[in-house]
Amino acid sequence: VSATLTNADVAGYAVRLGDDALVLSQRLASWCSKAPEIEEDLALANIVLDLLGQARTLLSYAGEREGRGRDEDALAYLRQEHEFANVLLVELDNGDFAVTIARQLLFSTYQLALYERLVESTDETLAGVAGKAVKEVAYHRDHATLWTLRLGDGTDVSRARMQAALERVWPYAGELFDADELSARVSAAGVGVDPAGLRPGWDAYVDRVIGEATLARPQTDWHPSGGRRGVHTEGFGYLIAELQHLQRTFPGASW
Amino acid sequence: VVSAPAELERLREIVAAVPDPEIPVLTIEDLGVLRDLTGSADEGVIVTITPTYSGCPAMDVIRADVLGALRAQGVERAQVKTVLSPAWSSDWISDEGRRKLREYGIAPPARPCGASPVTQLTQLSVCCPRCGSFETREVSRFGSTACKAHHVCNACHEPFDYFKPL
């Protein structure tokens, strides 16, 4: 079935999935020691580890299929900003805790639905990553859901901030479901998942949580995108600079 | 020769006894992390392991410890392969492993985990590994390592780790 796909297609698709996980893990890691309570330091750091583990396998595999001798480190530390293919949502500033939780709710709901389907991939490695990650991400979505309920259906202040947080990140959710030529090719071959097909299930879950949390679904037509093509937000350059600083300064440094 | 069945069985027992670096009362066999050990004249010994969580930081240490244990037996030609599939489940922890966990002060995971680990985490009361009371409550669903949640016992008031269903 996948005979119509090139190695570059599979590598490009694995990079998208891997970059989403890598960039979100880098963003979330900066909460460590600064979260509202120590349990949240631990919770977010644990989520970071899961995402980083997924990213390592996905980027290693991308390097292998690409066939240019790049490993996971070369892809994470030595690519330029415009070569990253993550969605804009995962690179947004952490904001306050509510913004981080809103981003977690939108992203983990998407990622769980994605992995639930990717388990069926005809590509053994991608199916393996998904099969491993699907239960981890179920915990991530649960974490974001519980906090959305507590903050939304909490005090006047927490409710206002949770609503403002949803308004902040909401427009960026649209890009998660954008299809393009690559996503069409990999999903037609049974290797990848059609992102547009994930939208109805995502809407149903997120709407239910928002409703239970006494929040309102943001109304907006703004649909920022570009991450999959390497066009990123201003904050992304700073994120990459920090992520890559050590390897750029001391090439080849290892522990 | 390392490919002889009796020798492979002996080496498997050696490797099976390697402790988990984060929960040292458990061996990698108790945990279900050790999947296979094979050997051939061409490739030497091949040990297959699987991570509990995608990002489990203990895997590098386990890999090194497995190679070290084999080296101590004079086996120099060995490699450790990591596989993701089939995905590890907390259901794979042996009965012996569950007993050791409880004695160590960690509540073993509810089982079977099934397809919905979060539901398992929330629906069953967890037994305090110190006093045996079921009057316990969750403090945080994410604990000291990726595989554990943080609980406290209402009866004896001691905090404890709960190995999460996965």
Interface residues (C-beta under 8 A of the other chain):
Chain A: E39 L42 A43 N46 I47 V48 L49 D50 L51 L52 G53 Q54 R56 T57 E124 T125 A127 G128 V129 G131 K132 A133 V134 K135 E136 A138 Y139 D142 H143 L146
Chain B: P51 Y53 S54 G55 C56 P57 V83 L84 S85 P86 A87 W88 C113 S116 P117 V118 V139 S140 R141 F142 G143 S144 T145 A146 H150 K164 L166
